[in-house]
Amino acid sequence: MLKKITVNKEKCIHCGMCIRECVVGCIQFNDEKIPVYIQNGDQMCVGCQHCFAVCPTGALSFGGKNPADSIPVDYGNSEKLLRLIKSRRSVRFFKKQDVPKEKISQMIDMLAYPPKGGNADSLHFSIVGTVEEMERIIKFTYETIQGVDKGSSVIEFCRENFNKGIDFIYRGAPSMIAVSVDKAKAIAGCENADPIIALSYLDLYAQSFGLGTLWSDCTLSVMNELPEVKAMLKIPKGFELNYTMLLGIPMVKYKRTVEREPAYVTVI
């Protein structure tokens, strides 16, 4: 990421909003009251682009980006968002169809936006995008499991059920997304939260397309026990697998939300 700010002096109204919003305080006014980096400010900058997003006149550009190319902020419809949250279901039966490529592409674009501690570049996403690739992974996984003399309780459970014709690891999903984290790059205390936040965003975004998702601890456990299987995710060196989510077109459609009791909450 190019950490550079440029300011159109004709558009700048010297309001100082970019300076106030800078999360690390690396911007100041120069003698002309134009925002510039402080000394070594480009090294302090975390690339959050708050300065770029808050500028009321679009005078400030970050990393050579054109403010006119950005989408105007729209916080959407809270009622529809709540309905989506209430309607979200875990899916365990999928159609044997590829997730449309344009939906995969849209999800990839979205994954640049979930928040991370310090805006760290610490996450990697492995996306298995076709039925063909998923079936290759599924086949290799169960061949590997069958060759294990005595595995953990999870391995034994999956092997026993596979022999009964039940796939508890992948649920026959046509696609899968795995998130990995580079703990050396992640902000301390955020290395486990950042991947889950990203998948939570992805979960709801996928559901908005009519896709189904399943947070699969079983898949994660098997991947971590069988490194030769995990290697198929092509996780870069230095990254550790954090969680796995199965994805695909649901075999069934739910007609209504469930009715839940209020959450256990204390308001202080």
C-alpha positions as CSV (number, residue, x, y, z in Angstrom):
1,M,0.0,0.0,0.0
2,L,1.4,3.4,-1.0
3,K,1.2,5.6,2.1
4,K,1.1,9.0,0.6
5,I,-1.3,11.9,0.9
6,T,-1.7,14.6,-1.7
7,V,-4.0,17.7,-1.3
8,N,-5.7,19.7,-4.0
9,K,-5.0,23.2,-2.6
10,E,-7.9,24.8,-4.5
11,K,-10.4,22.3,-2.9
12,C,-9.0,22.3,0.6
13,I,-11.1,24.4,3.0
14,H,-8.6,24.0,5.9
15,C,-11.2,22.5,8.2
16,G,-8.7,20.1,9.9
17,M,-11.1,17.2,9.8
18,C,-8.5,14.9,8.3
19,I,-6.1,15.8,11.1
20,R,-8.7,15.2,13.8
21,E,-9.7,11.9,12.4
22,C,-6.2,10.5,11.9
23,V,-6.1,7.5,14.3
24,V,-2.3,7.7,14.9
25,G,-1.9,11.5,14.7
26,C,0.5,11.5,11.7
27,I,-1.0,14.5,9.9
28,Q,-0.6,18.2,10.6
29,F,-1.0,21.6,8.9
30,N,1.9,23.1,7.1
31,D,2.6,26.9,6.9
32,E,-0.1,27.2,4.2
33,K,-2.5,25.3,6.4
34,I,-2.5,22.4,4.0
35,P,-2.5,18.8,5.6
36,V,0.8,17.0,5.3
37,Y,2.5,14.1,7.1
38,I,4.5,15.0,10.2
39,Q,8.1,13.9,10.3
40,N,8.1,10.1,9.6
41,G,4.3,10.3,9.4
42,D,4.3,8.0,6.4
43,Q,5.9,5.3,8.6
44,M,3.3,5.8,11.4
45,C,0.4,5.7,9.0
46,V,-1.7,2.5,9.1
47,G,-3.5,3.1,5.8
48,C,-7.0,3.3,7.3
49,Q,-7.9,6.1,4.9
50,H,-10.0,7.9,7.4
51,C,-8.5,11.2,6.2
52,F,-9.5,10.3,2.6
53,A,-13.0,9.3,3.6
54,V,-13.8,12.3,5.9
55,C,-12.6,15.1,3.6
56,P,-15.9,17.1,2.9
57,T,-14.6,18.5,-0.5
58,G,-12.6,15.5,-1.8
59,A,-9.4,17.6,-1.6
60,L,-7.3,14.9,0.0
61,S,-6.1,11.9,-1.9
62,F,-4.5,8.8,-0.3
63,G,-2.2,6.5,-2.2
64,G,-2.9,8.2,-5.5
65,K,-6.6,7.3,-5.3
66,N,-9.2,9.6,-6.8
67,P,-11.9,10.6,-4.3
68,A,-14.4,10.9,-7.2
69,D,-14.0,7.1,-7.8
70,S,-15.3,6.3,-4.3
71,I,-18.8,5.3,-3.5
72,P,-20.8,7.9,-1.5
73,V,-21.5,6.7,2.0
74,D,-24.9,5.0,2.5
75,Y,-25.7,3.3,5.7
76,G,-28.6,1.3,4.1
77,N,-31.8,0.2,5.6
78,S,-31.6,-0.9,9.2
79,E,-34.9,-2.9,9.0
80,K,-33.7,-4.9,6.0
81,L,-30.3,-5.5,7.7
82,L,-32.0,-6.8,10.8
83,R,-34.3,-9.1,8.7
84,L,-31.1,-10.5,7.1
85,I,-29.5,-11.1,10.5
86,K,-32.7,-12.8,11.8
87,S,-33.1,-14.9,8.6
88,R,-29.5,-16.2,8.5
89,R,-29.4,-20.0,8.9
90,S,-26.6,-22.5,9.0
91,V,-26.8,-24.7,5.9
92,R,-25.7,-28.4,5.9
93,F,-27.2,-29.5,2.6
94,F,-26.0,-27.9,-0.7
95,K,-26.8,-28.2,-4.4
96,K,-24.0,-29.7,-6.4
97,Q,-23.5,-26.5,-8.4
98,D,-20.6,-24.1,-8.6
99,V,-21.1,-20.8,-6.8
100,P,-21.4,-18.3,-9.7
101,K,-18.1,-16.7,-10.5
102,E,-19.4,-13.2,-10.2
103,K,-20.5,-13.9,-6.6
104,I,-17.0,-15.2,-5.8
105,S,-15.6,-12.1,-7.3
106,Q,-17.9,-9.8,-5.3
107,M,-17.0,-11.6,-2.1
108,I,-13.3,-11.2,-2.9
109,D,-13.8,-7.5,-3.3
110,M,-15.7,-7.3,0.0
111,L,-13.0,-9.0,1.9
112,A,-10.8,-5.9,1.7
113,Y,-13.2,-4.0,4.0
114,P,-13.8,-5.9,7.3
115,P,-12.1,-4.1,10.1
116,K,-8.8,-5.3,11.5
117,G,-6.8,-4.1,14.5
118,G,-4.5,-1.4,13.4
119,N,-5.6,-2.0,9.8
120,A,-2.9,-4.7,9.7
121,D,-2.3,-6.6,6.5
122,S,-2.5,-9.9,8.4
123,L,-5.1,-12.1,6.8
124,H,-5.1,-14.5,3.9
125,F,-8.2,-16.1,2.4
126,S,-8.1,-19.5,0.6
127,I,-11.2,-19.9,-1.6
128,V,-12.1,-23.3,-3.1
129,G,-14.4,-22.0,-5.9
130,T,-15.6,-25.0,-7.9
131,V,-17.3,-28.3,-7.3
132,E,-14.4,-30.0,-9.2
133,E,-11.8,-28.6,-6.8
134,M,-13.9,-29.3,-3.7
135,E,-14.4,-32.9,-4.8
136,R,-10.6,-33.3,-5.3
137,I,-10.1,-32.1,-1.7
138,I,-12.9,-34.2,-0.3
139,K,-11.5,-37.3,-2.1
140,F,-8.0,-36.7,-0.8
141,T,-9.2,-36.0,2.7
142,Y,-11.0,-39.3,3.1
143,E,-8.3,-41.3,1.4
144,T,-5.9,-39.8,3.9
145,I,-8.2,-40.5,6.9
146,Q,-8.6,-44.1,5.8
147,G,-4.8,-44.5,5.8
148,V,-4.5,-43.2,9.4
149,D,-4.0,-46.2,11.8
150,K,-5.6,-44.5,14.8
151,G,-6.5,-40.9,14.8
152,S,-8.1,-38.4,17.2
153,S,-11.7,-38.7,18.2
154,V,-12.6,-36.3,15.5
155,I,-10.8,-38.3,12.8
156,E,-12.4,-41.6,14.1
157,F,-15.8,-40.0,14.1
158,C,-15.4,-38.7,10.5
159,R,-14.1,-42.0,9.3
160,E,-16.9,-44.0,10.9
161,N,-19.6,-41.7,9.4
162,F,-17.9,-41.6,6.0
163,N,-18.1,-45.4,5.9
164,K,-21.8,-45.0,6.5
165,G,-22.0,-42.5,3.6
166,I,-22.1,-39.3,5.7
167,D,-19.7,-36.5,5.0
168,F,-19.4,-34.6,8.3
169,I,-16.3,-32.7,7.2
170,Y,-17.5,-30.9,4.1
171,R,-21.2,-31.6,4.1
172,G,-21.0,-32.0,0.3
173,A,-20.4,-28.2,0.0
174,P,-19.4,-27.0,-3.5
175,S,-17.2,-24.3,-2.1
176,M,-15.2,-23.4,1.0
177,I,-13.4,-20.4,2.4
178,A,-10.6,-20.6,4.9
179,V,-9.1,-17.6,6.7
180,S,-5.5,-17.7,7.9
181,V,-3.6,-15.1,10.0
182,D,0.0,-13.9,10.1
183,K,0.4,-13.4,13.9
184,A,3.6,-11.5,13.4
185,K,1.7,-8.8,11.4
186,A,-1.5,-8.8,13.5
187,I,-1.9,-6.3,16.3
188,A,-1.4,-8.1,19.6
189,G,-4.8,-9.2,21.0
190,C,-6.4,-9.1,17.5
191,E,-4.9,-12.2,15.9
192,N,-7.9,-14.4,16.7
193,A,-10.6,-11.7,16.5
194,D,-9.7,-10.3,13.0
195,P,-10.3,-13.5,11.1
196,I,-13.6,-14.2,12.8
197,I,-14.8,-10.6,12.1
198,A,-13.9,-11.0,8.4
199,L,-15.8,-14.3,8.1
200,S,-18.8,-12.7,9.9
201,Y,-18.9,-10.0,7.3
202,L,-18.6,-12.6,4.6
203,D,-21.3,-14.8,6.2
204,L,-23.9,-12.1,6.0
205,Y,-22.8,-10.9,2.5
206,A,-23.0,-14.4,1.1
207,Q,-26.5,-14.9,2.7
208,S,-27.6,-11.7,1.0
209,F,-26.9,-13.4,-2.4
210,G,-29.1,-16.4,-1.4
211,L,-26.0,-18.5,-0.7
212,G,-25.7,-20.8,2.4
213,T,-22.9,-20.9,4.8
214,L,-21.7,-23.2,7.6
215,W,-19.0,-22.3,10.2
216,S,-17.3,-25.7,10.3
217,D,-15.1,-26.5,13.3
218,C,-15.0,-30.1,12.1
219,T,-13.3,-29.0,8.8
220,L,-10.9,-26.9,10.8
221,S,-10.0,-29.7,13.2
222,V,-9.4,-32.2,10.4
223,M,-7.3,-29.7,8.4
224,N,-5.1,-29.0,11.5
225,E,-4.6,-32.8,12.1
226,L,-3.8,-33.6,8.5
227,P,-1.2,-31.2,7.2
228,E,-1.1,-32.8,3.8
229,V,-4.8,-31.9,3.4
230,K,-4.3,-28.4,4.8
231,A,-1.5,-27.9,2.2
232,M,-4.2,-28.0,-0.5
233,L,-5.4,-24.6,0.7
234,K,-2.1,-23.1,-0.4
235,I,-1.8,-21.0,2.7
236,P,1.3,-18.7,2.4
237,K,4.3,-19.3,4.6
238,G,4.0,-17.6,8.0
239,F,0.2,-17.8,8.1
240,E,-1.7,-20.1,10.4
241,L,-5.2,-21.5,9.6
242,N,-7.7,-19.8,11.8
243,Y,-11.2,-21.0,10.6
244,T,-13.1,-22.6,7.8
245,M,-16.5,-21.8,6.3
246,L,-18.4,-24.0,3.9
247,L,-20.4,-22.2,1.2
248,G,-22.8,-23.0,-1.6
249,I,-26.3,-22.8,-3.0
250,P,-28.7,-24.2,-0.3
251,M,-30.7,-27.3,-1.1
252,V,-33.6,-25.9,0.8
253,K,-35.0,-22.4,1.3
254,Y,-36.2,-21.2,4.7
255,K,-39.6,-19.5,4.7
256,R,-39.5,-17.5,8.0
257,T,-37.3,-16.4,10.8
258,V,-37.1,-18.4,14.1
259,E,-38.4,-16.9,17.3
260,R,-35.7,-16.5,20.0
261,E,-35.8,-15.3,23.6
262,P,-34.1,-12.0,24.3
263,A,-30.3,-12.2,24.7
264,Y,-28.9,-12.2,28.2
265,V,-27.8,-8.6,28.5
266,T,-26.9,-6.2,31.3
267,V,-27.2,-2.5,30.5
268,I,-24.9,-0.4,32.7
